[in-house]
Amino acid sequence: MFQIFFTDHPVIDYDSAKKSDTTRFQKYFQSLLASRVFVPPSQFESCFLATSHKDDEIQVTLEAVEGALNRPSA
């Protein structure tokens, strides 16, 4: 399980998580959704990997994440 936070500071608890950029997270979420990759719509939820995820699905997800992270944050 994992999650990404848009912040310059370590996220170690709920208070530090609340200081992250939720607007940027929503742009990240929308970009992934447009690429047909679903992650939880809130950064206060976790993503999960399972043994049912195949290599090609993971590769598609990695490419979508890379694209989302490389988009200019307007």
CHARMM internal coordinates of N, CA and C (Angstrom, degrees):
IC EDIT
DIST 1 N 1 CA 1.4346
DIST 1 CA 1 C 1.5175
ANGL 1 N 1 CA 1 C 107.89
DIST 1 C 2 N 1.3266
ANGL 1 CA 1 C 2 N 115.54
DIHE 1 N 1 CA 1 C 2 N 146.80
DIST 2 N 2 CA 1.4596
ANGL 1 C 2 N 2 CA 120.11
DIHE 1 CA 1 C 2 N 2 CA -176.24
DIST 2 CA 2 C 1.5274
ANGL 2 N 2 CA 2 C 109.38
DIHE 1 C 2 N 2 CA 2 C -159.67
DIST 2 C 3 N 1.3196
ANGL 2 CA 2 C 3 N 115.30
DIHE 2 N 2 CA 2 C 3 N 167.97
DIST 3 N 3 CA 1.4573
ANGL 2 C 3 N 3 CA 122.01
DIHE 2 CA 2 C 3 N 3 CA 171.95
DIST 3 CA 3 C 1.5155
ANGL 3 N 3 CA 3 C 108.07
DIHE 2 C 3 N 3 CA 3 C -156.54
DIST 3 C 4 N 1.3159
ANGL 3 CA 3 C 4 N 115.71
DIHE 3 N 3 CA 3 C 4 N 154.19
DIST 4 N 4 CA 1.4523
ANGL 3 C 4 N 4 CA 121.96
DIHE 3 CA 3 C 4 N 4 CA 178.44
DIST 4 CA 4 C 1.5314
ANGL 4 N 4 CA 4 C 107.87
DIHE 3 C 4 N 4 CA 4 C -108.73
DIST 4 C 5 N 1.3282
ANGL 4 CA 4 C 5 N 116.05
DIHE 4 N 4 CA 4 C 5 N 139.25
DIST 5 N 5 CA 1.4592
ANGL 4 C 5 N 5 CA 122.29
DIHE 4 CA 4 C 5 N 5 CA 177.18
DIST 5 CA 5 C 1.5157
ANGL 5 N 5 CA 5 C 108.09
DIHE 4 C 5 N 5 CA 5 C -124.91
DIST 5 C 6 N 1.3030
ANGL 5 CA 5 C 6 N 116.59
DIHE 5 N 5 CA 5 C 6 N 136.77
DIST 6 N 6 CA 1.4557
ANGL 5 C 6 N 6 CA 121.51
DIHE 5 CA 5 C 6 N 6 CA 178.61
DIST 6 CA 6 C 1.5236
ANGL 6 N 6 CA 6 C 108.46
DIHE 5 C 6 N 6 CA 6 C -95.76
DIST 6 C 7 N 1.3289
ANGL 6 CA 6 C 7 N 114.92
DIHE 6 N 6 CA 6 C 7 N 94.26
DIST 7 N 7 CA 1.4558
ANGL 6 C 7 N 7 CA 122.38
DIHE 6 CA 6 C 7 N 7 CA -177.66
DIST 7 CA 7 C 1.5171
ANGL 7 N 7 CA 7 C 108.93
DIHE 6 C 7 N 7 CA 7 C -160.24
DIST 7 C 8 N 1.3149
ANGL 7 CA 7 C 8 N 115.59
DIHE 7 N 7 CA 7 C 8 N 158.58
DIST 8 N 8 CA 1.4648
ANGL 7 C 8 N 8 CA 121.15
DIHE 7 CA 7 C 8 N 8 CA 176.19
DIST 8 CA 8 C 1.5250
ANGL 8 N 8 CA 8 C 112.14
DIHE 7 C 8 N 8 CA 8 C -92.62
DIST 8 C 9 N 1.3270
ANGL 8 CA 8 C 9 N 116.44
DIHE 8 N 8 CA 8 C 9 N -0.69
DIST 9 N 9 CA 1.4552
ANGL 8 C 9 N 9 CA 120.98
DIHE 8 CA 8 C 9 N 9 CA -174.79
DIST 9 CA 9 C 1.5332
ANGL 9 N 9 CA 9 C 110.51
DIHE 8 C 9 N 9 CA 9 C -117.96
DIST 9 C 10 N 1.3142
ANGL 9 CA 9 C 10 N 116.84
DIHE 9 N 9 CA 9 C 10 N 151.39
DIST 10 N 10 CA 1.4659
ANGL 9 C 10 N 10 CA 119.36
DIHE 9 CA 9 C 10 N 10 CA 177.70
DIST 10 CA 10 C 1.5316
ANGL 10 N 10 CA 10 C 111.00
DIHE 9 C 10 N 10 CA 10 C -60.17
DIST 10 C 11 N 1.3107
ANGL 10 CA 10 C 11 N 116.35
DIHE 10 N 10 CA 10 C 11 N 140.42
DIST 11 N 11 CA 1.4601
ANGL 10 C 11 N 11 CA 121.55
DIHE 10 CA 10 C 11 N 11 CA 174.86
DIST 11 CA 11 C 1.5193
ANGL 11 N 11 CA 11 C 106.83
DIHE 10 C 11 N 11 CA 11 C -101.15
DIST 11 C 12 N 1.3262
ANGL 11 CA 11 C 12 N 114.39
DIHE 11 N 11 CA 11 C 12 N 110.86
DIST 12 N 12 CA 1.4633
ANGL 11 C 12 N 12 CA 119.61
DIHE 11 CA 11 C 12 N 12 CA -176.01
DIST 12 CA 12 C 1.5275
ANGL 12 N 12 CA 12 C 112.69
DIHE 11 C 12 N 12 CA 12 C -121.04
DIST 12 C 13 N 1.3353
ANGL 12 CA 12 C 13 N 116.30
DIHE 12 N 12 CA 12 C 13 N -11.41
DIST 13 N 13 CA 1.4565
ANGL 12 C 13 N 13 CA 120.29
DIHE 12 CA 12 C 13 N 13 CA 179.53
DIST 13 CA 13 C 1.5288
ANGL 13 N 13 CA 13 C 108.94
DIHE 12 C 13 N 13 CA 13 C -161.40
DIST 13 C 14 N 1.3184
ANGL 13 CA 13 C 14 N 115.89
DIHE 13 N 13 CA 13 C 14 N -179.38
DIST 14 N 14 CA 1.4677
ANGL 13 C 14 N 14 CA 120.40
DIHE 13 CA 13 C 14 N 14 CA -176.95
DIST 14 CA 14 C 1.5219
ANGL 14 N 14 CA 14 C 111.86
DIHE 13 C 14 N 14 CA 14 C -61.14
DIST 14 C 15 N 1.3249
ANGL 14 CA 14 C 15 N 118.11
DIHE 14 N 14 CA 14 C 15 N -41.44
DIST 15 N 15 CA 1.4679
ANGL 14 C 15 N 15 CA 120.59
DIHE 14 CA 14 C 15 N 15 CA -179.18
DIST 15 CA 15 C 1.5225
ANGL 15 N 15 CA 15 C 111.62
DIHE 14 C 15 N 15 CA 15 C -61.75
DIST 15 C 16 N 1.3203
ANGL 15 CA 15 C 16 N 117.88
DIHE 15 N 15 CA 15 C 16 N -41.95
DIST 16 N 16 CA 1.4639
ANGL 15 C 16 N 16 CA 119.53
DIHE 15 CA 15 C 16 N 16 CA 179.02
DIST 16 CA 16 C 1.5302
ANGL 16 N 16 CA 16 C 110.78
DIHE 15 C 16 N 16 CA 16 C -72.55
DIST 16 C 17 N 1.3255
ANGL 16 CA 16 C 17 N 118.04
DIHE 16 N 16 CA 16 C 17 N -31.04
DIST 17 N 17 CA 1.4640
ANGL 16 C 17 N 17 CA 121.27
DIHE 16 CA 16 C 17 N 17 CA 176.41
DIST 17 CA 17 C 1.5279
ANGL 17 N 17 CA 17 C 110.94
DIHE 16 C 17 N 17 CA 17 C -66.04
DIST 17 C 18 N 1.3217
ANGL 17 CA 17 C 18 N 117.32
DIHE 17 N 17 CA 17 C 18 N -37.40
DIST 18 N 18 CA 1.4664
ANGL 17 C 18 N 18 CA 121.40
DIHE 17 CA 17 C 18 N 18 CA -179.69
DIST 18 CA 18 C 1.5244
ANGL 18 N 18 CA 18 C 112.56
DIHE 17 C 18 N 18 CA 18 C -64.43
DIST 18 C 19 N 1.3275
ANGL 18 CA 18 C 19 N 117.82
DIHE 18 N 18 CA 18 C 19 N -20.54
DIST 19 N 19 CA 1.4598
ANGL 18 C 19 N 19 CA 121.84
DIHE 18 CA 18 C 19 N 19 CA -178.53
DIST 19 CA 19 C 1.5281
ANGL 19 N 19 CA 19 C 112.52
DIHE 18 C 19 N 19 CA 19 C -84.40
DIST 19 C 20 N 1.3163
ANGL 19 CA 19 C 20 N 117.39
DIHE 19 N 19 CA 19 C 20 N -4.05
DIST 20 N 20 CA 1.4640
ANGL 19 C 20 N 20 CA 120.34
DIHE 19 CA 19 C 20 N 20 CA -179.35
DIST 20 CA 20 C 1.5246
ANGL 20 N 20 CA 20 C 109.94
DIHE 19 C 20 N 20 CA 20 C -79.15
DIST 20 C 21 N 1.3161
ANGL 20 CA 20 C 21 N 114.90
DIHE 20 N 20 CA 20 C 21 N 166.14
DIST 21 N 21 CA 1.4687
ANGL 20 C 21 N 21 CA 123.15
DIHE 20 CA 20 C 21 N 21 CA -174.19
DIST 21 CA 21 C 1.5285
ANGL 21 N 21 CA 21 C 110.38
DIHE 20 C 21 N 21 CA 21 C -83.07
DIST 21 C 22 N 1.3259
ANGL 21 CA 21 C 22 N 117.17
DIHE 21 N 21 CA 21 C 22 N 95.90
DIST 22 N 22 CA 1.4589
ANGL 21 C 22 N 22 CA 121.16
DIHE 21 CA 21 C 22 N 22 CA -177.63
DIST 22 CA 22 C 1.5299
ANGL 22 N 22 CA 22 C 111.86
DIHE 21 C 22 N 22 CA 22 C -72.68
DIST 22 C 23 N 1.3240
ANGL 22 CA 22 C 23 N 117.58
DIHE 22 N 22 CA 22 C 23 N -27.51
DIST 23 N 23 CA 1.4716
ANGL 22 C 23 N 23 CA 120.23
DIHE 22 CA 22 C 23 N 23 CA 176.62
DIST 23 CA 23 C 1.5139
ANGL 23 N 23 CA 23 C 110.08
DIHE 22 C 23 N 23 CA 23 C -65.56
DIST 23 C 24 N 1.3093
ANGL 23 CA 23 C 24 N 116.58
DIHE 23 N 23 CA 23 C 24 N -43.49
DIST 24 N 24 CA 1.4647
ANGL 23 C 24 N 24 CA 120.39
DIHE 23 CA 23 C 24 N 24 CA 177.68
DIST 24 CA 24 C 1.5275
ANGL 24 N 24 CA 24 C 110.64
DIHE 23 C 24 N 24 CA 24 C -65.47
DIST 24 C 25 N 1.3276
ANGL 24 CA 24 C 25 N 117.13
DIHE 24 N 24 CA 24 C 25 N -37.05
DIST 25 N 25 CA 1.4554
ANGL 24 C 25 N 25 CA 119.71
DIHE 24 CA 24 C 25 N 25 CA 176.88
DIST 25 CA 25 C 1.5260
ANGL 25 N 25 CA 25 C 110.27
DIHE 24 C 25 N 25 CA 25 C -61.18
DIST 25 C 26 N 1.3203
ANGL 25 CA 25 C 26 N 117.74
DIHE 25 N 25 CA 25 C 26 N -41.66
DIST 26 N 26 CA 1.4672
ANGL 25 C 26 N 26 CA 120.27
DIHE 25 CA 25 C 26 N 26 CA 179.86
DIST 26 CA 26 C 1.5290
ANGL 26 N 26 CA 26 C 111.22
DIHE 25 C 26 N 26 CA 26 C -62.59
DIST 26 C 27 N 1.3278
ANGL 26 CA 26 C 27 N 117.67
DIHE 26 N 26 CA 26 C 27 N -37.67
DIST 27 N 27 CA 1.4685
ANGL 26 C 27 N 27 CA 120.91
DIHE 26 CA 26 C 27 N 27 CA 176.39
DIST 27 CA 27 C 1.5305
ANGL 27 N 27 CA 27 C 110.23
DIHE 26 C 27 N 27 CA 27 C -64.83
DIST 27 C 28 N 1.3111
ANGL 27 CA 27 C 28 N 116.33
DIHE 27 N 27 CA 27 C 28 N -40.72
DIST 28 N 28 CA 1.4633
ANGL 27 C 28 N 28 CA 122.43
DIHE 27 CA 27 C 28 N 28 CA 176.34
DIST 28 CA 28 C 1.5315
ANGL 28 N 28 CA 28 C 109.68
DIHE 27 C 28 N 28 CA 28 C -61.58
DIST 28 C 29 N 1.3260
ANGL 28 CA 28 C 29 N 116.42
DIHE 28 N 28 CA 28 C 29 N -48.48
DIST 29 N 29 CA 1.4643
ANGL 28 C 29 N 29 CA 121.78
DIHE 28 CA 28 C 29 N 29 CA 179.23
DIST 29 CA 29 C 1.5224
ANGL 29 N 29 CA 29 C 111.12
DIHE 28 C 29 N 29 CA 29 C -58.56
DIST 29 C 30 N 1.3320
ANGL 29 CA 29 C 30 N 117.51
DIHE 29 N 29 CA 29 C 30 N -47.10
DIST 30 N 30 CA 1.4648
ANGL 29 C 30 N 30 CA 121.61
DIHE 29 CA 29 C 30 N 30 CA -178.54
DIST 30 CA 30 C 1.5328
ANGL 30 N 30 CA 30 C 111.07
DIHE 29 C 30 N 30 CA 30 C -64.11
DIST 30 C 31 N 1.3205
ANGL 30 CA 30 C 31 N 116.82
DIHE 30 N 30 CA 30 C 31 N -38.04
DIST 31 N 31 CA 1.4619
ANGL 30 C 31 N 31 CA 120.78
DIHE 30 CA 30 C 31 N 31 CA 178.30
DIST 31 CA 31 C 1.5330
ANGL 31 N 31 CA 31 C 110.51
DIHE 30 C 31 N 31 CA 31 C -64.07
DIST 31 C 32 N 1.3280
ANGL 31 CA 31 C 32 N 116.43
DIHE 31 N 31 CA 31 C 32 N -44.15
DIST 32 N 32 CA 1.4621
ANGL 31 C 32 N 32 CA 119.51
DIHE 31 CA 31 C 32 N 32 CA 177.96
DIST 32 CA 32 C 1.5241
ANGL 32 N 32 CA 32 C 110.72
DIHE 31 C 32 N 32 CA 32 C -64.35
DIST 32 C 33 N 1.3033
ANGL 32 CA 32 C 33 N 117.07
DIHE 32 N 32 CA 32 C 33 N -42.14
DIST 33 N 33 CA 1.4550
ANGL 32 C 33 N 33 CA 120.85
DIHE 32 CA 32 C 33 N 33 CA 179.88
DIST 33 CA 33 C 1.5256
ANGL 33 N 33 CA 33 C 110.75
DIHE 32 C 33 N 33 CA 33 C -61.10
DIST 33 C 34 N 1.3335
ANGL 33 CA 33 C 34 N 116.56
DIHE 33 N 33 CA 33 C 34 N -40.42
DIST 34 N 34 CA 1.4663
ANGL 33 C 34 N 34 CA 120.93
DIHE 33 CA 33 C 34 N 34 CA 177.45
DIST 34 CA 34 C 1.5314
ANGL 34 N 34 CA 34 C 111.28
DIHE 33 C 34 N 34 CA 34 C -63.53
DIST 34 C 35 N 1.3293
ANGL 34 CA 34 C 35 N 116.29
DIHE 34 N 34 CA 34 C 35 N -25.73
DIST 35 N 35 CA 1.4678
ANGL 34 C 35 N 35 CA 121.69
DIHE 34 CA 34 C 35 N 35 CA 176.72
DIST 35 CA 35 C 1.5205
ANGL 35 N 35 CA 35 C 112.19
DIHE 34 C 35 N 35 CA 35 C -91.48
DIST 35 C 36 N 1.3221
ANGL 35 CA 35 C 36 N 115.90
DIHE 35 N 35 CA 35 C 36 N 10.22
DIST 36 N 36 CA 1.4658
ANGL 35 C 36 N 36 CA 123.22
DIHE 35 CA 35 C 36 N 36 CA 178.89
DIST 36 CA 36 C 1.5275
ANGL 36 N 36 CA 36 C 113.19
DIHE 35 C 36 N 36 CA 36 C 65.39
DIST 36 C 37 N 1.3467
ANGL 36 CA 36 C 37 N 114.83
DIHE 36 N 36 CA 36 C 37 N 32.42
DIST 37 N 37 CA 1.4610
ANGL 36 C 37 N 37 CA 121.35
DIHE 36 CA 36 C 37 N 37 CA 174.72
DIST 37 CA 37 C 1.5250
ANGL 37 N 37 CA 37 C 106.57
DIHE 36 C 37 N 37 CA 37 C -116.31
DIST 37 C 38 N 1.3223
ANGL 37 CA 37 C 38 N 116.15
DIHE 37 N 37 CA 37 C 38 N 120.27
DIST 38 N 38 CA 1.4499
ANGL 37 C 38 N 38 CA 119.97
DIHE 37 CA 37 C 38 N 38 CA -178.23
DIST 38 CA 38 C 1.5140
ANGL 38 N 38 CA 38 C 110.96
DIHE 37 C 38 N 38 CA 38 C -100.81
DIST 38 C 39 N 1.3264
ANGL 38 CA 38 C 39 N 115.27
DIHE 38 N 38 CA 38 C 39 N 126.80
DIST 39 N 39 CA 1.4561
ANGL 38 C 39 N 39 CA 123.26
DIHE 38 CA 38 C 39 N 39 CA 169.33
DIST 39 CA 39 C 1.5292
ANGL 39 N 39 CA 39 C 105.74
DIHE 38 C 39 N 39 CA 39 C -124.54
DIST 39 C 40 N 1.3175
ANGL 39 CA 39 C 40 N 118.20
DIHE 39 N 39 CA 39 C 40 N 163.17
DIST 40 N 40 CA 1.4575
ANGL 39 C 40 N 40 CA 118.89
DIHE 39 CA 39 C 40 N 40 CA 178.16
DIST 40 CA 40 C 1.5390
ANGL 40 N 40 CA 40 C 110.38
DIHE 39 C 40 N 40 CA 40 C -56.72
DIST 40 C 41 N 1.3263
ANGL 40 CA 40 C 41 N 117.70
DIHE 40 N 40 CA 40 C 41 N 141.13
DIST 41 N 41 CA 1.4590
ANGL 40 C 41 N 41 CA 121.27
DIHE 40 CA 40 C 41 N 41 CA -175.46
DIST 41 CA 41 C 1.5238
ANGL 41 N 41 CA 41 C 114.19
DIHE 40 C 41 N 41 CA 41 C -75.44
DIST 41 C 42 N 1.3046
ANGL 41 CA 41 C 42 N 117.74
DIHE 41 N 41 CA 41 C 42 N -0.47
DIST 42 N 42 CA 1.4590
ANGL 41 C 42 N 42 CA 121.88
DIHE 41 CA 41 C 42 N 42 CA 177.83
DIST 42 CA 42 C 1.5158
ANGL 42 N 42 CA 42 C 108.90
DIHE 41 C 42 N 42 CA 42 C -126.65
DIST 42 C 43 N 1.3232
ANGL 42 CA 42 C 43 N 115.89
DIHE 42 N 42 CA 42 C 43 N 138.22
DIST 43 N 43 CA 1.4592
ANGL 42 C 43 N 43 CA 117.60
DIHE 42 CA 42 C 43 N 43 CA 178.90
DIST 43 CA 43 C 1.5254
ANGL 43 N 43 CA 43 C 111.66
DIHE 42 C 43 N 43 CA 43 C -74.62
DIST 43 C 44 N 1.3087
ANGL 43 CA 43 C 44 N 117.03
DIHE 43 N 43 CA 43 C 44 N -1.91
DIST 44 N 44 CA 1.4537
ANGL 43 C 44 N 44 CA 120.75
DIHE 43 CA 43 C 44 N 44 CA 176.59
DIST 44 CA 44 C 1.5336
ANGL 44 N 44 CA 44 C 111.74
DIHE 43 C 44 N 44 CA 44 C -92.90
DIST 44 C 45 N 1.3306
ANGL 44 CA 44 C 45 N 115.80
DIHE 44 N 44 CA 44 C 45 N 10.96
DIST 45 N 45 CA 1.4548
ANGL 44 C 45 N 45 CA 122.95
DIHE 44 CA 44 C 45 N 45 CA 173.30
DIST 45 CA 45 C 1.5312
ANGL 45 N 45 CA 45 C 107.57
DIHE 44 C 45 N 45 CA 45 C -116.81
DIST 45 C 46 N 1.3099
ANGL 45 CA 45 C 46 N 117.32
DIHE 45 N 45 CA 45 C 46 N 164.58
DIST 46 N 46 CA 1.4643
ANGL 45 C 46 N 46 CA 120.79
DIHE 45 CA 45 C 46 N 46 CA -177.03
DIST 46 CA 46 C 1.5237
ANGL 46 N 46 CA 46 C 112.31
DIHE 45 C 46 N 46 CA 46 C -107.27
DIST 46 C 47 N 1.3191
ANGL 46 CA 46 C 47 N 114.41
DIHE 46 N 46 CA 46 C 47 N 151.23
DIST 47 N 47 CA 1.4648
ANGL 46 C 47 N 47 CA 122.17
DIHE 46 CA 46 C 47 N 47 CA 171.50
DIST 47 CA 47 C 1.5315
ANGL 47 N 47 CA 47 C 107.23
DIHE 46 C 47 N 47 CA 47 C -93.50
DIST 47 C 48 N 1.3185
ANGL 47 CA 47 C 48 N 115.62
DIHE 47 N 47 CA 47 C 48 N 150.61
DIST 48 N 48 CA 1.4625
ANGL 47 C 48 N 48 CA 120.45
DIHE 47 CA 47 C 48 N 48 CA -179.23
DIST 48 CA 48 C 1.5244
ANGL 48 N 48 CA 48 C 109.95
DIHE 47 C 48 N 48 CA 48 C -130.43
DIST 48 C 49 N 1.2996
ANGL 48 CA 48 C 49 N 116.13
DIHE 48 N 48 CA 48 C 49 N 142.20
DIST 49 N 49 CA 1.4579
ANGL 48 C 49 N 49 CA 122.74
DIHE 48 CA 48 C 49 N 49 CA 168.86
DIST 49 CA 49 C 1.5149
ANGL 49 N 49 CA 49 C 107.51
DIHE 48 C 49 N 49 CA 49 C -107.42
DIST 49 C 50 N 1.3148
ANGL 49 CA 49 C 50 N 115.12
DIHE 49 N 49 CA 49 C 50 N 150.46
DIST 50 N 50 CA 1.4582
ANGL 49 C 50 N 50 CA 119.71
DIHE 49 CA 49 C 50 N 50 CA 179.11
DIST 50 CA 50 C 1.5197
ANGL 50 N 50 CA 50 C 109.04
DIHE 49 C 50 N 50 CA 50 C -135.93
DIST 50 C 51 N 1.3072
ANGL 50 CA 50 C 51 N 115.81
DIHE 50 N 50 CA 50 C 51 N 162.09
DIST 51 N 51 CA 1.4551
ANGL 50 C 51 N 51 CA 119.56
DIHE 50 CA 50 C 51 N 51 CA 179.02
DIST 51 CA 51 C 1.5230
ANGL 51 N 51 CA 51 C 111.58
DIHE 50 C 51 N 51 CA 51 C -66.81
DIST 51 C 52 N 1.3193
ANGL 51 CA 51 C 52 N 117.75
DIHE 51 N 51 CA 51 C 52 N -13.92
DIST 52 N 52 CA 1.4695
ANGL 51 C 52 N 52 CA 120.62
DIHE 51 CA 51 C 52 N 52 CA 177.51
DIST 52 CA 52 C 1.5282
ANGL 52 N 52 CA 52 C 111.96
DIHE 51 C 52 N 52 CA 52 C -76.95
DIST 52 C 53 N 1.3495
ANGL 52 CA 52 C 53 N 118.26
DIHE 52 N 52 CA 52 C 53 N -15.36
DIST 53 N 53 CA 1.4570
ANGL 52 C 53 N 53 CA 120.51
DIHE 52 CA 52 C 53 N 53 CA 177.01
DIST 53 CA 53 C 1.5271
ANGL 53 N 53 CA 53 C 109.13
DIHE 52 C 53 N 53 CA 53 C -73.65
DIST 53 C 54 N 1.3153
ANGL 53 CA 53 C 54 N 115.52
DIHE 53 N 53 CA 53 C 54 N 124.31
DIST 54 N 54 CA 1.4679
ANGL 53 C 54 N 54 CA 121.69
DIHE 53 CA 53 C 54 N 54 CA -178.46
DIST 54 CA 54 C 1.5267
ANGL 54 N 54 CA 54 C 109.91
DIHE 53 C 54 N 54 CA 54 C -90.69
DIST 54 C 55 N 1.3255
ANGL 54 CA 54 C 55 N 115.74
DIHE 54 N 54 CA 54 C 55 N 163.53
DIST 55 N 55 CA 1.4615
ANGL 54 C 55 N 55 CA 121.38
DIHE 54 CA 54 C 55 N 55 CA -177.55
DIST 55 CA 55 C 1.5225
ANGL 55 N 55 CA 55 C 112.46
DIHE 54 C 55 N 55 CA 55 C -55.27
DIST 55 C 56 N 1.3283
ANGL 55 CA 55 C 56 N 117.57
DIHE 55 N 55 CA 55 C 56 N -42.18
DIST 56 N 56 CA 1.4591
ANGL 55 C 56 N 56 CA 119.39
DIHE 55 CA 55 C 56 N 56 CA -178.05
DIST 56 CA 56 C 1.5298
ANGL 56 N 56 CA 56 C 111.39
DIHE 55 C 56 N 56 CA 56 C -67.53
DIST 56 C 57 N 1.3240
ANGL 56 CA 56 C 57 N 117.74
DIHE 56 N 56 CA 56 C 57 N -34.44
DIST 57 N 57 CA 1.4620
ANGL 56 C 57 N 57 CA 120.71
DIHE 56 CA 56 C 57 N 57 CA 177.07
DIST 57 CA 57 C 1.5277
ANGL 57 N 57 CA 57 C 111.06
DIHE 56 C 57 N 57 CA 57 C -68.30
DIST 57 C 58 N 1.3102
ANGL 57 CA 57 C 58 N 115.97
DIHE 57 N 57 CA 57 C 58 N -39.72
DIST 58 N 58 CA 1.4599
ANGL 57 C 58 N 58 CA 120.27
DIHE 57 CA 57 C 58 N 58 CA 177.75
DIST 58 CA 58 C 1.5217
ANGL 58 N 58 CA 58 C 110.04
DIHE 57 C 58 N 58 CA 58 C -65.85
DIST 58 C 59 N 1.3235
ANGL 58 CA 58 C 59 N 118.11
DIHE 58 N 58 CA 58 C 59 N -39.95
DIST 59 N 59 CA 1.4614
ANGL 58 C 59 N 59 CA 121.74
DIHE 58 CA 58 C 59 N 59 CA 178.92
DIST 59 CA 59 C 1.5302
ANGL 59 N 59 CA 59 C 110.92
DIHE 58 C 59 N 59 CA 59 C -63.42
DIST 59 C 60 N 1.3236
ANGL 59 CA 59 C 60 N 117.53
DIHE 59 N 59 CA 59 C 60 N -43.87
DIST 60 N 60 CA 1.4665
ANGL 59 C 60 N 60 CA 121.51
DIHE 59 CA 59 C 60 N 60 CA 177.53
DIST 60 CA 60 C 1.5273
ANGL 60 N 60 CA 60 C 109.60
DIHE 59 C 60 N 60 CA 60 C -59.89
DIST 60 C 61 N 1.3255
ANGL 60 CA 60 C 61 N 116.09
DIHE 60 N 60 CA 60 C 61 N -42.97
DIST 61 N 61 CA 1.4648
ANGL 60 C 61 N 61 CA 120.86
DIHE 60 CA 60 C 61 N 61 CA 179.79
DIST 61 CA 61 C 1.5180
ANGL 61 N 61 CA 61 C 110.99
DIHE 60 C 61 N 61 CA 61 C -63.99
DIST 61 C 62 N 1.3219
ANGL 61 CA 61 C 62 N 117.44
DIHE 61 N 61 CA 61 C 62 N -45.19
DIST 62 N 62 CA 1.4637
ANGL 61 C 62 N 62 CA 120.80
DIHE 61 CA 61 C 62 N 62 CA 179.17
DIST 62 CA 62 C 1.5295
ANGL 62 N 62 CA 62 C 111.50
DIHE 61 C 62 N 62 CA 62 C -60.42
DIST 62 C 63 N 1.3132
ANGL 62 CA 62 C 63 N 116.69
DIHE 62 N 62 CA 62 C 63 N -41.64
DIST 63 N 63 CA 1.4632
ANGL 62 C 63 N 63 CA 120.15
DIHE 62 CA 62 C 63 N 63 CA 178.70
DIST 63 CA 63 C 1.5220
ANGL 63 N 63 CA 63 C 111.39
DIHE 62 C 63 N 63 CA 63 C -66.31
DIST 63 C 64 N 1.3212
ANGL 63 CA 63 C 64 N 117.84
DIHE 63 N 63 CA 63 C 64 N -38.63
DIST 64 N 64 CA 1.4689
ANGL 63 C 64 N 64 CA 121.53
DIHE 63 CA 63 C 64 N 64 CA 177.90
DIST 64 CA 64 C 1.5271
ANGL 64 N 64 CA 64 C 110.54
DIHE 63 C 64 N 64 CA 64 C -66.32
DIST 64 C 65 N 1.3263
ANGL 64 CA 64 C 65 N 116.88
DIHE 64 N 64 CA 64 C 65 N -41.79
DIST 65 N 65 CA 1.4643
ANGL 64 C 65 N 65 CA 120.75
DIHE 64 CA 64 C 65 N 65 CA 178.53
DIST 65 CA 65 C 1.5219
ANGL 65 N 65 CA 65 C 110.03
DIHE 64 C 65 N 65 CA 65 C -64.08
DIST 65 C 66 N 1.3254
ANGL 65 CA 65 C 66 N 116.82
DIHE 65 N 65 CA 65 C 66 N -44.66
DIST 66 N 66 CA 1.4649
ANGL 65 C 66 N 66 CA 120.17
DIHE 65 CA 65 C 66 N 66 CA 178.64
DIST 66 CA 66 C 1.5286
ANGL 66 N 66 CA 66 C 110.49
DIHE 65 C 66 N 66 CA 66 C -59.45
DIST 66 C 67 N 1.3196
ANGL 66 CA 66 C 67 N 116.97
DIHE 66 N 66 CA 66 C 67 N -44.01
DIST 67 N 67 CA 1.4565
ANGL 66 C 67 N 67 CA 120.45
DIHE 66 CA 66 C 67 N 67 CA 178.15
DIST 67 CA 67 C 1.5191
ANGL 67 N 67 CA 67 C 112.13
DIHE 66 C 67 N 67 CA 67 C -62.35
DIST 67 C 68 N 1.3301
ANGL 67 CA 67 C 68 N 116.06
DIHE 67 N 67 CA 67 C 68 N -43.26
DIST 68 N 68 CA 1.4624
ANGL 67 C 68 N 68 CA 120.27
DIHE 67 CA 67 C 68 N 68 CA 179.82
DIST 68 CA 68 C 1.5183
ANGL 68 N 68 CA 68 C 111.71
DIHE 67 C 68 N 68 CA 68 C -64.51
DIST 68 C 69 N 1.3163
ANGL 68 CA 68 C 69 N 117.12
DIHE 68 N 68 CA 68 C 69 N -39.96
DIST 69 N 69 CA 1.4670
ANGL 68 C 69 N 69 CA 120.23
DIHE 68 CA 68 C 69 N 69 CA -179.01
DIST 69 CA 69 C 1.5152
ANGL 69 N 69 CA 69 C 112.76
DIHE 68 C 69 N 69 CA 69 C -74.02
DIST 69 C 70 N 1.3298
ANGL 69 CA 69 C 70 N 117.37
DIHE 69 N 69 CA 69 C 70 N -24.30
DIST 70 N 70 CA 1.4583
ANGL 69 C 70 N 70 CA 120.54
DIHE 69 CA 69 C 70 N 70 CA -179.55
DIST 70 CA 70 C 1.5218
ANGL 70 N 70 CA 70 C 113.49
DIHE 69 C 70 N 70 CA 70 C -90.55
DIST 70 C 71 N 1.3374
ANGL 70 CA 70 C 71 N 117.84
DIHE 70 N 70 CA 70 C 71 N -3.85
DIST 71 N 71 CA 1.4549
ANGL 70 C 71 N 71 CA 120.36
DIHE 70 CA 70 C 71 N 71 CA 176.55
DIST 71 CA 71 C 1.5193
ANGL 71 N 71 CA 71 C 109.18
DIHE 70 C 71 N 71 CA 71 C -71.22
DIST 71 C 72 N 1.3269
ANGL 71 CA 71 C 72 N 116.27
DIHE 71 N 71 CA 71 C 72 N 141.46
DIST 72 N 72 CA 1.4724
ANGL 71 C 72 N 72 CA 118.14
DIHE 71 CA 71 C 72 N 72 CA 175.90
DIST 72 CA 72 C 1.5292
ANGL 72 N 72 CA 72 C 109.58
DIHE 71 C 72 N 72 CA 72 C -61.63
DIST 72 C 73 N 1.3047
ANGL 72 CA 72 C 73 N 116.93
DIHE 72 N 72 CA 72 C 73 N 138.80
DIST 73 N 73 CA 1.4695
ANGL 72 C 73 N 73 CA 120.34
DIHE 72 CA 72 C 73 N 73 CA 178.11
DIST 73 CA 73 C 1.5175
ANGL 73 N 73 CA 73 C 108.70
DIHE 72 C 73 N 73 CA 73 C -89.46
DIST 73 C 74 N 1.3159
ANGL 73 CA 73 C 74 N 114.65
DIHE 73 N 73 CA 73 C 74 N 92.64
DIST 74 N 74 CA 1.4712
ANGL 73 C 74 N 74 CA 120.58
DIHE 73 CA 73 C 74 N 74 CA -177.28
DIST 74 CA 74 C 1.5044
ANGL 74 N 74 CA 74 C 111.31
DIHE 73 C 74 N 74 CA 74 C -83.78
END
COOR INIT
IC SEED 1 N 1 CA 1 C
IC BUILD
